[in-house]
């Protein structure tokens, strides 16, 4: 990654982490609304897995920077 892009990412890294934590909390709340006696550890693993899958899908949809 070029220095300028890395500098820009570093400037926003804390907010990016906070946004992802907020996303996890959003889906934790949804799970709890739908299933009050939910297994929280399992739901956390499922939520994180779904977020990883979504990120993988987004990454695959991005243009390949090696192509002209």
Rosetta blueprint (number, residue, H / E / L):
1 X L
2 X L
3 X H
4 X H
5 X H
6 X H
7 X H
8 X H
9 X H
10 X H
11 X H
12 X H
13 X H
14 X H
15 X H
16 X H
17 X H
18 X H
19 X H
20 X H
21 X H
22 X H
23 X H
24 X H
25 X H
26 X H
27 X H
28 X H
29 X H
30 X H
31 X H
32 X H
33 X H
34 X H
35 X L
36 X L
37 X L
38 X L
39 X L
40 X H
41 X H
42 X H
43 X H
44 X H
45 X H
46 X H
47 X H
48 X H
49 X H
50 X H
51 X H
52 X H
53 X H
54 X H
55 X H
56 X H
57 X H
58 X H
59 X H
60 X H
61 X H
62 X L
63 X L
64 X L
65 X L
66 X L
67 X L
68 X L
